Amino acid sequence: MACVGLKVDKSFKRQAFVEAAAVINRRFTNQCMDADNEENLMRTLKQRYHEIKKLMKLGFYTCLIEQRAVVVCFNSMENEVGTTTVLSCVCCGKPAYLQCPKCLDLKLPREDGAFCTQDCFKASWSSHKSVHLKSKITTAPSEQVQDGWLYCLKKGQARTYELPYFDWTGTLRPYRISSMRSIPETIEKPDWAIDGIPKVEPSSDWQNIVEIKSPEQIERMRETCRIAREVLDAAARVIRPGITTDEIDKVVHDATIAAGGYPSPLNYHFFPKSCCTSVNEVICHGIPDARKLEDGDIVNVDVTVYYKGVHGDLNETYFVGQVDDVSQQLVRCTYECLEKAISIVKPGVRFREVGEVINRHASMSGFSVVKSYCGHGIGELFHCAPNIPHYGRNKAVGMMKAGQTFTIEPMINAGVWRDRLWPDGWTAVTADGKRSAQFEHTLLVTETAHPVLNGIQLTGPHLGCP
């Protein structure tokens, strides 16, 4: 979230001015009534004029010129205007007359958003915005709060007990989600685990330069990817009609913890669950919830594990019971797109060629390729360079070199390629409500060896096998 500036709240300014002026008027009205001659009366009226003029000049005129913040109190009036007191700056402790606009919108206590200058506000933004996030969790009826089942909003930063309004594109609807699962203290955690905000990743040099992994890093990634493979296989074994995606998430969470890893998606930019479960028309980033899988559904389970300081990422799409022919063709085509893309991974190949291979096969099968989401570099960072588009005629720069690690994860739609985002801020769905499938592997560019670090499951629900 970008830093926002302090601003003027005109309604609050007007109310504060009226209250302050009223105090002055009441005080000087009493003095006028006590005046024993015309000279004293004129002197009193003149004093009242100067008091109000001073109030306007010092309190509000300056505020309007600087366009910085709401004036929340006045030194000269602190004893007269009700309970108004001088607040201390959250950053430096100096007297504060400016207010964070977001705190005003959320009706938070004034002392939590008081600042003396715009510089203090900017310096405190990274820590101060957590105050906003905590306040956004809406209060539900007591019985629902106890159960922890609420609808997700605003990329996981808010909850509500009402189904959000949305122009749904297909038949699928979000269900309530359970509370975020806990992680043992003994598990090594990424830097977003506590507050949901990645610190190292956004500003890392590896967002612009493709890292060549050392042999030691590659070995750690092999181990992490093996764990991710085992976790995904554990999730695949429980997929059947009647199970909820939240139960799948619990399997993923427990299996990851049992292996000594951390489920990378958990609290990443406030994502509330340990894996992504994308059902039917959901393209990617579906949030596990209370909906039960139905016979004929398809579901993608996306697992990423953080272990020994590196991430391993993969996903697969599975059949739930008896699936119609079009869905079977879609899933098989998506799997084949990934296989064909993997087959060209070697030093000297341009990253843009991946999209050409995938697009060619998907188009020949009558399907479309999603353009809004792409593969990515991975290692000690969850997401980094390079970006790997899956569609044709893309603008990806650079070529593969030995030692690079990245994911290829084509998302193929039965209808149009365009997508829309649900109110939860995460779930991407097809614009026409038709189904979508995805497969993903973490790959290592080598001269000779097979590039897949996760290992490939040759049989499974996604291939129609028991």
Residue, then its C-alpha position, 0 to 999 in steps of 0.5 A: m500500500a502506498c503512503v498516503g498524505l495527511k489531509v483536511d477534513k472540512s466537516f470536522k474543521r467546521q465543527a471544531f471552529v463553531e465550538a471554539a467560537a461559541v466558547i469565545n462568544r459565551r465568555f465575552t457575552n458575559q463580559c459585555m453584560d458586566a460592562d459598566n460603560e460604553e468604553n469598556l463594552m467596545r473594548t470587550l467587543k474588540q477583544r472578542y473580534h481579535e480572539i476569533k481572528k486569531l483562532m482562524k489565523l492560527g488554527f484554520y488558515t494555516c491548515l488550509i494553506e498547507q493542506r496537511a491535516v485536520v486540526v484536532c485541538f488548539n493550545s489557546m483553547e484547550n481549557e475552554v473547548g470541552t475535553t479537547t486536549v493537546l495530543s502527542c505525536v505518535c512518531c516523536g512525542k511532540p505536540a500534535y495537531l495533525q491527524c491521519p485521514k485513514c484513522l478518521d475514516l475508520k473512526l479510530p481513537r485520535e491519539d493513535g493517529a496524531f502527528c506533528t508534521q507530514d515528515c513524521f507521518k511518512a516516517s511512521w507509515s510502515s508501522h502505523k498502517s497496521v493500526h488500520l488493518k487491525s480495525k478492519i476486522t468487522t465484529a460479527p455476532s458472538e456465535q459466529v465470532q466464536d466459530g471463526w467462520l466469516y466471509c473474506l474481504k479486501k485481500g484478507q484484511a477484513r471479514t464480514y458475516e454477510l455474503p458480499y455483493f458481486d456480479w458473479t460470472g458463474t455458479l460458484r459462490p464464496y463460503r465463509i472461511s475459518s480462522m487462520r491456522s497457527i504455526p509452532e514457534t519452532i518452525e522457521k518463518p518468512d518475514w511476512a508470517i507475523d504481520g502479513i507484509p513481506k519486507v525483503e522481497p519487494s525491494s530485492d535486487w532479484q526483482n530485476i536480475v535473474e539469480i543464478k543459484s549456488p549448488e548449496q541453494i539448489e540442494r536446499m531447493r530440491e529438498t524443499c520441493r520434495i516436501a512440497r510434492e509430498v504435501l500436495d500428494a497428501a492433499a490429493r488423497v483426500i479429494r472427493p465429493g463432500i469434502t470442503t476445501d477448508e479440510i484440504d487446507k488443513v491437510v496441507h497445513d498439517a503435512t507442511i508443519a509435520a515436515g518442518g516447513y512453513p506454508s508460504p501462502l499463509n499471511y503472504h500479503f494477508f492471504p488467510k490460508s495455507c494453500c490455494t484451492s481453485v474450483n471450476e471457474v476459479i483461475c487461481h488464488g482461490i481461498p479454502d472455505a466451507r464449500k463442499l466439493e461436488d461430484g463433477d467439480i474440478v479443483n486445483v490445489d496450489v502448494t508452496v513450502y518454505y523450508k531451510g530458507v527457500h520456497g518450493d512451489l507446485n500445483e495440480t488440477y484434480f477431478v472430483g467424481q465423474v467429470d464431463d468431457v469438456s472439463q476432462q479435455l481442458v485439464r488434459c490440455t493444461y497438463e500437456c501445455l506444462e509438459k511441452a513447456i518443460s521440454i524446452v527448458k534449457p540454457g539459451v532458450r528465451f523466456r518468451e518461448v515458453g508462452e509461444v509453446i503453451n499458446r500454440h497447444a492451447s489454441m489448437s485444442g480450442f482453449s484460451v490462455v490467461k494473460s493476467y498471471c504468469g510464472h515467476g522466479i523462486g528461491e529464497l524469495f517467493h516471487c522474483a525475476p524472471n516473469i514467465p508469461h504463458y501466452g503467445r507474442n509476449k514481451a518477456v526479456g532475457m534467456m535461460k541460463a544454468g542455475q536459474t530457478f522459476t515456475i511455469e504454471p499455465m492457466i487455461n480457460a475453456g472460454v475467454w482468457r479474461d478474468r475478474l476478481w472477487p470481492d475477497g481481493w484474491t480469487a480470480v475467476t473467468a470473465d464468462g464463468k466457464r471452467s479453468a485449469q492449471f498445473e505448475h512445477t518449480l524448474l531448474v535450468t541445467e545442461t543435462a538433467h531433468p529440470v523439474l525439482n518437484g518430481i512428477q506424479l504420473t498418475g492421479p485424480h487429474l488424469g482420471c485415475p483412481 
